[in-house]
Amino acid sequence: MKKIFLVLTFLIIIISDGFSQQKEFGLGLILGSPSGFSGKYWMTESNAIDFGMGYSFSGKNNATNFHADYLWHNDNVIKVEAKVPLYYGVGARVKIRQNSASRFGVRGVLGVTYFPSEIPIDLFFEVVPVFNIVPSTELDIEAGLGFRYYFK
């Protein structure tokens, strides 16, 4: 499992380097459930695709998580001088467990992000209900706090 995690980490870094020359792409870390890497690719000024790869520590059922979401951002909800959009979206998650059945589910994302004007990063917090479909239906709640550095 550690080898898979290292290989995927290496691939994300290589892919992000290719994006950094042409697109607005951010790569960083997220802490929470799960903790790991977070990336975001802006398609328009208010729409983005985010993805993540992380690890959940939960006793004997440790798991590697992969997710991707389509996000909409709204700058008009939180009225402050800084850029602090509220975002929401929908996506999918695969959770590969070590000692039990893996999971596939649909994610709903609700979060807020802060963009400092001086440096190309964002700081974000999100809450994510996940409706698992496979192998059985159940509801998980994930949350995370993170940051991303943007390559231009």
VOPAGU-2260 file (C-alpha; in pm, 1 decimal, decimal comma):
REM VOPAGU-2260
SITE   aa  ch    i         X         Y         Z
SITE  MET   A    0       0,0       0,0       0,0
SITE  LYS   A    1     286,3     238,1      79,3
SITE  LYS   A    2     437,6     175,4    -265,1
SITE  ILE   A    3     108,4     266,7    -434,9
SITE  PHE   A    4      87,7     586,0    -227,1
SITE  LEU   A    5     444,4     686,2    -321,6
SITE  VAL   A    6     393,3     613,6    -692,8
SITE  LEU   A    7      69,1     814,9    -703,0
SITE  THR   A    8     236,2    1103,1    -518,7
SITE  PHE   A    9     517,4    1106,2    -774,1
SITE  LEU   A   10     266,7    1101,8   -1064,2
SITE  ILE   A   11      68,4    1393,8    -920,3
SITE  ILE   A   12     385,9    1601,5    -887,0
SITE  ILE   A   13     487,1    1524,5   -1247,0
SITE  ILE   A   14     138,7    1600,8   -1381,6
SITE  SER   A   15     118,3    1926,1   -1183,0
SITE  ASP   A   16     448,8    2042,2   -1332,6
SITE  GLY   A   17     300,5    2006,4   -1681,9
SITE  PHE   A   18      -8,6    2208,0   -1585,4
SITE  SER   A   19     193,3    2479,8   -1416,5
SITE  GLN   A   20     324,3    2617,6   -1744,3
SITE  GLN   A   21     -18,7    2682,8   -1899,4
SITE  LYS   A   22    -311,5    2669,5   -1654,3
SITE  GLU   A   23    -405,5    2790,2   -1309,9
SITE  PHE   A   24    -343,6    2478,7   -1106,0
SITE  GLY   A   25    -295,6    2438,5    -730,6
SITE  LEU   A   26    -141,2    2155,1    -535,3
SITE  GLY   A   27    -121,3    2123,6    -157,7
SITE  LEU   A   28    -215,2    1932,1     154,5
SITE  ILE   A   29    -537,9    1860,5     338,6
SITE  LEU   A   30    -564,7    1752,5     702,9
SITE  GLY   A   31    -871,1    1577,8     834,7
SITE  SER   A   32   -1057,0    1275,7     714,3
SITE  PRO   A   33    -870,4    1182,0     499,5
SITE  SER   A   34    -530,9    1355,6     523,9
SITE  GLY   A   35    -312,1    1380,1     214,8
SITE  PHE   A   36    -273,1    1572,9    -110,5
SITE  SER   A   37    -523,9    1813,0    -262,3
SITE  GLY   A   38    -525,0    1961,8    -610,5
SITE  LYS   A   39    -747,5    2211,9    -789,1
SITE  TYR   A   40    -772,4    2299,7   -1156,5
SITE  TRP   A   41    -965,6    2617,9   -1245,1
SITE  MET   A   42   -1171,8    2582,8   -1563,2
SITE  THR   A   43   -1336,3    2928,2   -1543,6
SITE  GLU   A   44   -1334,3    3213,5   -1291,9
SITE  SER   A   45   -1601,3    3040,9   -1080,5
SITE  ASN   A   46   -1577,7    2669,9   -1172,3
SITE  ALA   A   47   -1305,8    2422,9   -1084,5
SITE  ILE   A   48   -1229,0    2055,5   -1054,6
SITE  ASP   A   49   -1061,5    1941,3    -736,4
SITE  PHE   A   50    -910,9    1606,4    -656,3
SITE  GLY   A   51    -743,1    1444,3    -364,5
SITE  MET   A   52    -555,0    1144,3    -247,4
SITE  GLY   A   53    -527,1    1072,5     120,6
SITE  TYR   A   54    -506,1     822,1     397,8
SITE  SER   A   55    -755,8     759,1     677,2
SITE  PHE   A   56    -630,7     620,1    1006,4
SITE  SER   A   57    -911,9     432,6    1176,4
SITE  GLY   A   58    -763,1     142,9    1368,7
SITE  LYS   A   59    -767,0    -184,4    1180,4
SITE  ASN   A   60    -958,3     -37,6     882,5
SITE  ASN   A   61    -699,0     211,8     757,4
SITE  ALA   A   62    -787,1     323,7     405,7
SITE  THR   A   63    -651,2     507,2     104,2
SITE  ASN   A   64    -898,2     758,0     -43,7
SITE  PHE   A   65    -920,7     906,1    -393,1
SITE  HIS   A   66   -1177,9    1170,2    -485,1
SITE  ALA   A   67   -1265,4    1422,3    -755,2
SITE  ASP   A   68   -1533,5    1694,5    -752,8
SITE  TYR   A   69   -1680,6    1957,9    -982,3
SITE  LEU   A   70   -1708,9    2285,1    -786,8
SITE  TRP   A   71   -1901,0    2612,1    -818,1
SITE  HIS   A   72   -1768,4    2919,8    -631,1
SITE  ASN   A   73   -1977,9    3216,1    -514,2
SITE  ASP   A   74   -1791,1    3535,0    -416,4
SITE  ASN   A   75   -2110,0    3716,6    -306,1
SITE  VAL   A   76   -2202,1    3515,0       5,5
SITE  ILE   A   77   -1926,0    3633,1     242,8
SITE  LYS   A   78   -1885,4    4011,8     219,2
SITE  VAL   A   79   -1529,5    4106,3     318,2
SITE  GLU   A   80   -1244,1    4292,0     146,6
SITE  ALA   A   81   -1047,4    3973,2      81,5
SITE  LYS   A   82   -1151,1    3711,8    -172,5
SITE  VAL   A   83   -1339,3    3449,1      35,5
SITE  PRO   A   84   -1577,0    3248,5    -184,0
SITE  LEU   A   85   -1817,0    2985,9     -60,6
SITE  TYR   A   86   -1804,0    2675,1    -279,1
SITE  TYR   A   87   -2020,9    2369,6    -332,2
SITE  GLY   A   88   -2007,0    2075,6    -564,1
SITE  VAL   A   89   -2057,3    1710,6    -641,3
SITE  GLY   A   90   -1813,1    1430,4    -709,7
SITE  ALA   A   91   -1707,3    1074,6    -638,4
SITE  ARG   A   92   -1486,1     893,2    -390,0
SITE  VAL   A   93   -1312,6     554,9    -387,8
SITE  LYS   A   94   -1202,5     429,1     -45,7
SITE  ILE   A   95    -968,4     129,1     -53,4
SITE  ARG   A   96    -969,0     -35,8     287,8
SITE  GLN   A   97    -694,1    -267,2     409,4
SITE  ASN   A   98    -894,7    -519,6     612,3
SITE  SER   A   99   -1248,8    -494,1     477,8
SITE  ALA   A  100   -1448,5    -418,9     164,3
SITE  SER   A  101   -1360,2    -108,1     -33,1
SITE  ARG   A  102   -1619,2     166,2     -87,7
SITE  PHE   A  103   -1741,8     377,7    -379,1
SITE  GLY   A  104   -1960,8     678,3    -312,1
SITE  VAL   A  105   -2103,4    1007,9    -433,8
SITE  ARG   A  106   -1973,7    1322,8    -259,4
SITE  GLY   A  107   -2146,0    1650,7    -188,8
SITE  VAL   A  108   -1902,0    1930,2    -103,5
SITE  LEU   A  109   -1958,9    2251,2      93,7
SITE  GLY   A  110   -1663,9    2472,0     179,6
SITE  VAL   A  111   -1508,6    2813,4     208,8
SITE  THR   A  112   -1171,7    2925,9      78,0
SITE  TYR   A  113    -950,4    3228,2     137,0
SITE  PHE   A  114    -715,8    3371,3    -128,1
SITE  PRO   A  115    -447,7    3603,2      14,0
SITE  SER   A  116    -367,8    3875,3    -239,1
SITE  GLU   A  117       8,2    3869,1    -176,9
SITE  ILE   A  118      94,3    3503,6    -244,4
SITE  PRO   A  119     -50,9    3241,6    -486,0
SITE  ILE   A  120    -211,8    3011,2    -229,8
SITE  ASP   A  121    -555,9    2931,6     -99,7
SITE  LEU   A  122    -658,9    2818,3     247,5
SITE  PHE   A  123    -977,5    2615,0     266,9
SITE  PHE   A  124   -1215,7    2428,9     495,7
SITE  GLU   A  125   -1476,4    2185,1     368,7
SITE  VAL   A  126   -1740,2    1944,2     494,1
SITE  VAL   A  127   -1824,9    1651,5     269,5
SITE  PRO   A  128   -2110,9    1405,6     313,6
SITE  VAL   A  129   -2041,1    1088,6     112,8
SITE  PHE   A  130   -2325,2     856,7      14,5
SITE  ASN   A  131   -2161,4     516,6     -32,9
SITE  ILE   A  132   -2316,5     302,0    -303,8
SITE  VAL   A  133   -2082,1       1,1    -318,3
SITE  PRO   A  134   -2065,7    -248,3    -146,7
SITE  SER   A  135   -2369,5    -123,1      49,2
SITE  THR   A  136   -2546,4     206,8     101,4
SITE  GLU   A  137   -2436,8     415,9     398,0
SITE  LEU   A  138   -2352,4     777,0     477,8
SITE  ASP   A  139   -2002,5     897,1     573,2
SITE  ILE   A  140   -1908,8    1250,2     676,0
SITE  GLU   A  141   -1562,2    1381,8     590,0
SITE  ALA   A  142   -1407,0    1719,0     667,3
SITE  GLY   A  143   -1074,9    1883,6     599,8
SITE  LEU   A  144    -863,1    2192,5     642,0
SITE  GLY   A  145    -595,6    2257,9     382,9
SITE  PHE   A  146    -394,7    2480,3     154,9
SITE  ARG   A  147    -275,8    2478,8    -206,9
SITE  TYR   A  148       4,7    2659,6    -386,0
SITE  TYR   A  149     -92,1    2782,8    -736,1
SITE  PHE   A  150     138,9    2740,9   -1032,4
SITE  LYS   A  151      87,4    2980,3   -1322,6
